[in-house]
Amino acid sequence: MGKLDSKIPSGPLAEKWTKHKNEIDLVNPANKRNIDVIVVGTGLAGGSAAASMAELGYNVKTFCYQDSPRRAHSIAAQGGINASKNYQGDGDSDYRLFYDTIKGGDYRSREANVYRLAEVSSNIIDQCVAQGVPFAREYGGLLDNRSFGGVLVSRTFYAKGQTGQQLLLGAYGAMNRQINRGKIKSYTRHEMLDLVLVDGKARGIIARDLVTGEIERHSAHAVVIATGGYGNLFFLSTYCMGANVMAAWRTHKKGAFFANPCFTQIHPTCIPVSGDHQSKLTLMSESLRNDGRIWVPKKLEDAKAIREGRLKPTELAEEDRDYYLERRYPAFGNLVPRDVASRAAKERCDAGYGVNKTGEAVYLDFAAAIERYGTEKAYTMGLKDADKATVRKLGEEIVEAKYGNLFQMYEKIVDENPYKTPMMIYPAVHYTMGGLWVDYNLMTTIPGCYSAGEANFSDHGANRLGASALMQGLADGYFVLPYTIGDYLADDIRTGPISTDSPEFDEAEKTVTEKLNKLLSIKGENSVDYYHKKLGKIMWNKCGMSRNEEGLKEAIKEIAELREDFWKNVRVPGEANAKNQELEKAGRVADFLEIGELFAMDALDREESCGGHFREEYQTPEGEALRDDENYRYVSAWEFKGEPKDSKLHKEELEFENVELKTRSYK
Ligand SMILES: Cc1cc2nc3c(=O)[nH]c(=O)nc-3n(C[C@H](O)[C@H](O)[C@H](O)COP(=O)(O)OP(=O)(O)OC[C@H]3O[C@@H](n4cnc5c(N)ncnc54)[C@H](O)[C@@H]3O)c2cc1C
């Protein structure tokens, strides 16, 4: 099992996908009715995949742990979704979107997949508009666009600060049509605990009904894992509280390789940590960097005075402010990619210029935008000599129309009015580029087991560009998987229903039941959160925004020890045969304690810096990431061998035939 063949079609880059679609096997409509597909996860990736496959005629079963697909983590996405429609006429094209994504990911993603993503991006917008997604429009009726980091065009489509929610309502509407037709059977409040393999193929899952505690068997001809990212292993992150790695990790343990686990995105614009009481961090969308300017004081004494409350940011003169992104990266300014902006914030704060009590915050300031918008508005209203207060009021109205819900969220959390005083922000864990290794067809190394959306590793290399996650999830679900899965299922038209009454299902059910009982039987001294927080601290301090050999070796050791202690001393109250949220959490944290170790091993293996993976030993004199294309131009794909420490590394060498491998520069 587990041959690493990425199955990239031959031929010119721009023709690969069309050629592939023309050549792969199809399943005729009558036969689709006899084929079952399980989709685990009903966020944007799983929801769109389930709806599309059911529309094609497959019998689909969906699973999610929330009480409705509408509550998937995708609902939190704020800023927008990319597509190369070039509505702005600013030079965009499929190639540019492809190029920006490859460069943004620091040349650690697969060209063929990324080009396909760019190619289908425009279809996604058309599909969503047809579903009624209320994208923002310009005065003339065309869809509006804004800019996100790492690009020089405006290609981000958005629905105020609620793009994910609106897109998810579209996908959920499409799912509901199929639920109503009986083509999708939706299992909510169900958690996948294991993947079942029969004759080496994915043939079903074991799930737990989270309300009754009942363990269930579900079979299918193919299984899609679309269960999102694993950033919550850091404990504090911008993810929803329930986001976890369980389905992907247990699939990994059944034979699916796990790719680039250490590639994590730390987003530069989040509300800073305020203390040990917190269990969640809040994102301030990247869209805010279209208009907000990032700065810290130029002088250490001013930073100190601000931290001590003796000086207000609004009192600091323009010449005493250091707009460090504009200074260091004049071409991209505040819209450099996330990894670059995050590291630059850390560098300033580490040097003593941080502006909140803990010294871990920088400013995101809208004063200039308010004045610029206000002046323009006053001018168009014929108010040639408008006073400052009028300009400000008009400017604030425009900023409110663009970002009102984000400003409101900030004020509710921080209790400061961001129209009047700059926001404080700091980087936080936000997205995982790593995930289940998949080939061009989105199939993992387990035949019949696919992975879509954030759960797979496919398109973003070492750093994801803003507004590209929604694009990838929906590309996978609406436009890739519905084609590629047919190629595999064409061999299953005569298989008939898969029985759940088999030794393989017996064995899988026994294993998960034993694991749940073991967690309950330990009756130790420490809560699940105790371990999760400790793991998060190790991850943040030793595997976070910057990493080094010594710290990573310590992390590997400490995580293994913490895991050992967890299995001796964790306390999980309640019982297995009922609703038990501590038990749910315990299972998820047990998996985080395993992937954490693999994460650190992966970061230790990669003796280079690229994108979000910054090894302190490998940096340019200016402190930029220093890639080593000769030795590390590969996707690391890890095979599970019993314990994380025994995992075996496989390498998918990346070929770059359509872009020149260059040092990534945003200057
Ligand atoms: C605050 C925030 C803002 C963001 N803004 C943007 C943005 O503007 N643009 C952009 O492109 N990206 C954005 N992102 C990233 C983007 O939202 C996510 O990457 C994307 O929505 C992930 O979609 P998904 O379908 O892969 O997974 P998710 O939406 O995370 O869905 C996971 C699904 O899997 C289910 N699940 C998980 N485990 C199990 C299990 N064991 N058993 C059963 N079901 C399971 C869950 O119930 C859920 O249905 C943002 C992220 C955050 C946190």
The ligand as a MOL file (V3000), in Angstrom:
LIG
                    3D

  0  0  0     0  0            999 V3000
M  V30 BEGIN CTAB
M  V30 COUNTS 53 58 0 0 0
M  V30 BEGIN ATOM
M  V30 1 C -11.7670 33.3370 11.0680 0
M  V30 2 C -11.4220 32.7640 9.7250 0
M  V30 3 C -11.5900 33.5050 8.5840 0
M  V30 4 C -11.2590 32.9840 7.3350 0
M  V30 5 N -11.4500 33.7440 6.2280 0
M  V30 6 C -11.1510 33.2270 5.0160 0
M  V30 7 C -11.3840 33.9950 3.8450 0
M  V30 8 O -11.8480 35.1280 3.8890 0
M  V30 9 N -11.0860 33.4410 2.6490 0
M  V30 10 C -10.5670 32.1860 2.5330 0
M  V30 11 O -10.3230 31.7290 1.4180 0
M  V30 12 N -10.3720 31.4300 3.6460 0
M  V30 13 C -10.6470 31.9150 4.8690 0
M  V30 14 N -10.4400 31.1500 5.9810 0
M  V30 15 C -10.0440 29.7430 5.8250 0
M  V30 16 C -11.2720 28.9130 5.4050 0
M  V30 17 O -12.4020 29.3800 6.0850 0
M  V30 18 C -11.1190 27.4260 5.6890 0
M  V30 19 O -9.8690 26.9780 5.2620 0
M  V30 20 C -12.1820 26.6320 4.9650 0
M  V30 21 O -13.4560 27.1670 5.2260 0
M  V30 22 C -12.1380 25.1670 5.3350 0
M  V30 23 O -13.2310 24.5280 4.7150 0
M  V30 24 P -13.3780 22.9670 4.7620 0
M  V30 25 O -14.6580 22.6390 4.0980 0
M  V30 26 O -12.1430 22.3330 4.2460 0
M  V30 27 O -13.4470 22.6030 6.3110 0
M  V30 28 P -14.4050 23.1330 7.5010 0
M  V30 29 O -15.2380 24.2660 7.1200 0
M  V30 30 O -13.5050 23.2640 8.6830 0
M  V30 31 O -15.3890 21.9280 7.7220 0
M  V30 32 C -14.9950 20.7550 8.3900 0
M  V30 33 C -16.1800 19.8220 8.4420 0
M  V30 34 O -15.7260 18.5680 8.9070 0
M  V30 35 C -16.5610 18.1160 9.9510 0
M  V30 36 N -15.7560 17.2210 10.7790 0
M  V30 37 C -14.5160 17.4340 11.2830 0
M  V30 38 N -14.0940 16.3410 11.9200 0
M  V30 39 C -15.0620 15.4170 11.8110 0
M  V30 40 C -15.2020 14.0900 12.2430 0
M  V30 41 N -14.2440 13.4420 12.9020 0
M  V30 42 N -16.3700 13.4540 11.9790 0
M  V30 43 C -17.3690 14.0690 11.2910 0
M  V30 44 N -17.2680 15.3210 10.8290 0
M  V30 45 C -16.1280 15.9790 11.0850 0
M  V30 46 C -17.0740 19.3420 10.6140 0
M  V30 47 O -18.2670 19.0550 11.2970 0
M  V30 48 C -17.2880 20.2440 9.3870 0
M  V30 49 O -18.5120 19.9440 8.7970 0
M  V30 50 C -10.7450 31.6740 7.2410 0
M  V30 51 C -10.5620 30.9280 8.3930 0
M  V30 52 C -10.8770 31.4710 9.6260 0
M  V30 53 C -10.6210 30.6830 10.8510 0
M  V30 END ATOM
M  V30 BEGIN BOND
M  V30 1 1 1 2
M  V30 2 1 2 3
M  V30 3 2 2 52
M  V30 4 2 3 4
M  V30 5 1 4 5
M  V30 6 1 4 50
M  V30 7 2 5 6
M  V30 8 1 6 7
M  V30 9 1 6 13
M  V30 10 2 7 8
M  V30 11 1 7 9
M  V30 12 1 9 10
M  V30 13 2 10 11
M  V30 14 1 10 12
M  V30 15 2 12 13
M  V30 16 1 13 14
M  V30 17 1 14 15
M  V30 18 1 14 50
M  V30 19 1 15 16
M  V30 20 1 16 17
M  V30 21 1 16 18
M  V30 22 1 18 19
M  V30 23 1 18 20
M  V30 24 1 20 21
M  V30 25 1 20 22
M  V30 26 1 22 23
M  V30 27 1 23 24
M  V30 28 2 24 25
M  V30 29 1 24 26
M  V30 30 1 24 27
M  V30 31 1 27 28
M  V30 32 2 28 29
M  V30 33 1 28 30
M  V30 34 1 28 31
M  V30 35 1 31 32
M  V30 36 1 32 33
M  V30 37 1 33 34
M  V30 38 1 33 48
M  V30 39 1 34 35
M  V30 40 1 35 36
M  V30 41 1 35 46
M  V30 42 1 36 37
M  V30 43 1 36 45
M  V30 44 2 37 38
M  V30 45 1 38 39
M  V30 46 1 39 40
M  V30 47 2 39 45
M  V30 48 1 40 41
M  V30 49 2 40 42
M  V30 50 1 42 43
M  V30 51 2 43 44
M  V30 52 1 44 45
M  V30 53 1 46 47
M  V30 54 1 46 48
M  V30 55 1 48 49
M  V30 56 2 50 51
M  V30 57 1 51 52
M  V30 58 1 52 53
M  V30 END BOND
M  V30 END CTAB
M  END
